[in-house]
Amino acid sequence: MTARTHGHAVIRPFTADEWPVWREIRLRGTEDSPDASAETVEELLEHDDEWWIDLVTSTVDHPRGMLAGAFIDEAPVGMAYGRVDADLTTHGLGGMWVAPEARGTGLGRALAEYVIDWGATHGVDRYELWVTDGNDSAEQLYLSLGYRRTNTTRPLRQGSDRTIVLMERRAEPEEA
Ligand SMILES: CC(C)(COP(=O)(O)OP(=O)(O)OC[C@H]1O[C@@H](n2cnc3c(N)ncnc32)[C@H](O)[C@@H]1OP(=O)(O)O)[C@@H](O)C(=O)NCCC(=O)NCCS
């Protein structure tokens, strides 16, 4: 997937050798937005370098996986990931996070569209994601991209009182 620009930001896939950068932004995002993350910072900090190298390498080297980053002057300010099921029908968007200083400029939308457009290159006919119930800014973004809430929910993580909701979109989204 070729890089795109959004204002001063460049949106592009992470490369395998950038695993420390992915780790840095993943930790920053989880620290900033604990209720939007399946893992806690404490859980992430337990992982050694090998775990991060394996996570990043196995995703970016996989034909149905994508780690996307938004960078301003080479510094990471946003992330998202995408994956496509083995039967090439369903695309999943996750890990969406934009640094507070870069929010409200359309970067989150541009990142999501980047990962969705990557999914479209696989010919999928269904797009899904999980959003924490009550995360209105994120839900609003996904609604405007054509996703709709389903009745499928589950806890954010074991022991959490927060609920995540499955949202889905057909290949040709309804008007928002
Ligand atoms: C959700 C998030 C990724 C949005 O990123 P962003 O760069 O600020 O979003 P954009 O500027 O592209 O805005 C896109 C749309 O999101 C919605 N939105 C963004 N911020 C909003 C806010 N504070 N209140 C209401 N809606 C908001 C709007 O629909 C907006 O479209 P509009 O500008 O045409 O009104 C960002 O707020 C974030 O990282 N939040 C913390 C982590 C998180 O909640 N991730 C989602 C996990 S599912």
The ligand as a MOL file (V3000), in Angstrom:
LIG
                    3D

  0  0  0     0  0            999 V3000
M  V30 BEGIN CTAB
M  V30 COUNTS 48 50 0 0 0
M  V30 BEGIN ATOM
M  V30 1 C -11.2150 8.3340 17.8280 0
M  V30 2 C -9.9900 9.0470 17.2630 0
M  V30 3 C -9.0850 8.0030 16.5860 0
M  V30 4 C -10.4320 10.0880 16.2350 0
M  V30 5 O -9.2860 10.6610 15.6900 0
M  V30 6 P -9.2910 12.1910 15.1450 0
M  V30 7 O -8.0780 12.3590 14.3230 0
M  V30 8 O -9.4810 13.1300 16.2620 0
M  V30 9 O -10.6120 12.1710 14.2500 0
M  V30 10 P -10.9360 13.0760 12.9820 0
M  V30 11 O -10.3890 14.4470 13.1910 0
M  V30 12 O -10.5190 12.3480 11.7620 0
M  V30 13 O -12.5100 13.1360 13.0540 0
M  V30 14 C -13.2660 12.2350 12.3320 0
M  V30 15 C -14.6690 12.1830 12.8850 0
M  V30 16 O -14.6500 11.6130 14.1860 0
M  V30 17 C -15.6940 12.2010 14.9580 0
M  V30 18 N -15.0700 12.8900 16.0650 0
M  V30 19 C -13.7540 13.1080 16.2720 0
M  V30 20 N -13.5540 13.7300 17.4490 0
M  V30 21 C -14.7870 13.9100 17.9810 0
M  V30 22 C -15.2520 14.4560 19.1970 0
M  V30 23 N -14.4130 14.9680 20.1120 0
M  V30 24 N -16.5760 14.4310 19.4240 0
M  V30 25 C -17.4280 13.9290 18.5270 0
M  V30 26 N -17.0490 13.3650 17.3500 0
M  V30 27 C -15.7530 13.3670 17.0950 0
M  V30 28 C -16.4220 13.1690 14.0530 0
M  V30 29 O -17.4450 12.4510 13.3930 0
M  V30 30 C -15.3500 13.5220 13.0560 0
M  V30 31 O -15.8590 13.9360 11.8350 0
M  V30 32 P -16.0990 15.5090 11.5480 0
M  V30 33 O -14.7700 16.1600 11.8190 0
M  V30 34 O -16.4760 15.5200 10.1150 0
M  V30 35 O -17.1580 15.9400 12.4870 0
M  V30 36 C -9.1960 9.8000 18.3850 0
M  V30 37 O -10.0870 10.6650 19.0670 0
M  V30 38 C -8.5340 8.9000 19.3940 0
M  V30 39 O -7.4040 8.4270 19.1760 0
M  V30 40 N -9.2200 8.6350 20.5190 0
M  V30 41 C -8.6480 7.8390 21.5940 0
M  V30 42 C -8.5070 6.3620 21.1910 0
M  V30 43 C -9.8060 5.7940 20.7110 0
M  V30 44 O -10.8690 6.0410 21.2630 0
M  V30 45 N -9.7090 4.9590 19.6480 0
M  V30 46 C -10.8470 4.2890 19.0780 0
M  V30 47 C -10.8220 2.8590 19.4690 0
M  V30 48 S -12.2290 1.9740 18.7830 0
M  V30 END ATOM
M  V30 BEGIN BOND
M  V30 1 1 1 2
M  V30 2 1 2 3
M  V30 3 1 2 4
M  V30 4 1 2 36
M  V30 5 1 4 5
M  V30 6 1 5 6
M  V30 7 2 6 7
M  V30 8 1 6 8
M  V30 9 1 6 9
M  V30 10 1 9 10
M  V30 11 2 10 11
M  V30 12 1 10 12
M  V30 13 1 10 13
M  V30 14 1 13 14
M  V30 15 1 14 15
M  V30 16 1 15 16
M  V30 17 1 15 30
M  V30 18 1 16 17
M  V30 19 1 17 18
M  V30 20 1 17 28
M  V30 21 1 18 19
M  V30 22 1 18 27
M  V30 23 2 19 20
M  V30 24 1 20 21
M  V30 25 1 21 22
M  V30 26 2 21 27
M  V30 27 1 22 23
M  V30 28 2 22 24
M  V30 29 1 24 25
M  V30 30 2 25 26
M  V30 31 1 26 27
M  V30 32 1 28 29
M  V30 33 1 28 30
M  V30 34 1 30 31
M  V30 35 1 31 32
M  V30 36 2 32 33
M  V30 37 1 32 34
M  V30 38 1 32 35
M  V30 39 1 36 37
M  V30 40 1 36 38
M  V30 41 2 38 39
M  V30 42 1 38 40
M  V30 43 1 40 41
M  V30 44 1 41 42
M  V30 45 1 42 43
M  V30 46 2 43 44
M  V30 47 1 43 45
M  V30 48 1 45 46
M  V30 49 1 46 47
M  V30 50 1 47 48
M  V30 END BOND
M  V30 END CTAB
M  END
